Every structure is written in C-alpha cells, then in structure tokens.
C-alpha cells in the first residue's frame, strides 16, 4: 500500500536530532521507541473504558487509510500542526484534491495576519473534523497535549464537531505524571527545534496544556483515537 510522501522530512525526530545540537541527546530516547503490544493493549482498553473510540493499526499506511475512511465526503476539515500527520502522508494528501473542504488551506491562503487569525479562531476551530496528534496517551486512558497559541487545545477540547487523534505507540506513557514529563522534557525541545527551522524563533513554549480523561458524555464518539504500532512524531 503506497501513501503520499512526507515533504517535510527535515522536521522529523530523526532529522532534528541530527541537525540541531540542542536535541541530539534525544536521538535514542525511550520516548522515540514503539511500545510493546502489552502497553498498546492496556492503553486501548483504558481509553475504551473512558468512552473513546479506539483503533489500533500496524503501519503509517494503515493509519492513512483509517483517517480517510473515518471522514465522510463533503465534510469540512482542519488540522493542527502535526509531524505525525505529515509522516503518515496525510498533510501532503490534503494539499491536493480531496472529498472534503480543507479549511486549513483557506487559512494559509489569507495573507492578512488579522484576518488569518480570525479564520484560525472561528472557521479553523469549528470544522466537522479536526485532525491532530497528542504528546501522550496514558495507560490509564487519558490524552495529554500542549501548544503555544491555544488553537489546538481549543479545537480538541470543544470547538470542532469531531476529532481524530493519530498517535504512534511511542507516545504511550504510564500516567499523567509521566505525560507531563514527556511533554516538557521530550516533545517541547523537539518542537522548539522545529520552530527554529519553520519560523526562525528561538524556542516554543507550553502555554496551554490539556488532559482529556473521558469522552464527552453528551457526544461519546466525538474523539476517535488511532494508535499506530510505529514511532511517529514527538
């Protein structure tokens, strides 16, 4: 099964830990390794017990097909920045012709910064399907992630009608305490390395941090989680 290629390889974990001396020590971190089948099964069972819909797939190609199949034609979509979504080929795919309305493309096409911010805040957060990853999935069935602007946290927490989370099994951790440790000591330095390339900024920051412990009781199927038995993203 072939999938569209990631056109942003320089921002992957493998390349950042070669090109940026500030994150070279993370090259062989245990947070960059796929989890065992036992830990994947534990996380899946706990997520399901907390009301989330969960799929486990073997490869990034399987993840690509799973995301495609979960979104009905004609729906509006947006995505947070996600190295994981880039690595499974989905970001390359949605830059072309798809069955959906890609709001993210409209946002980037608006060059006026004030108007773009409004599009990001309103249209970008209230789509039919919001696509993202998370920094951690705990073995207790919680999802944890942070961001700088708050747009990702807002879209996932409430704004969008549906959320699809794609995460490599390397993001499975024991509990919320380790989820924060992974975010602060692993994901943040790598994201900072990415923004040095993407935006010329010295670093990123965790100004918004969210833990989702249970599915929405009024919309239990809103958040769907795809766990990939590979190391993806950071």
DABEL-V664147 format. One line per field, one symbol per residue. ss: DSSP state (H for helix, E for strand, - for the rest). A space follows every 50 residues. Layout:
ss = ???
This chain:
ss = --------HHH-HHHHHHH-HHHHHH---HHH----HHHHHHHHHHHHH- --EEEEE--HHHHHHHHHHH-----EEEE---HHHHH--HHHHH------ EEHHHHHHH---HHHHHHHHH-------EEEE---EEE----EEEEE--- HHHHHHHHH--EEEEEEEHHHEE--HHHHHHHHHHHHHHHHHHHHHHH-- -------EEEEE----------EEEEEE------
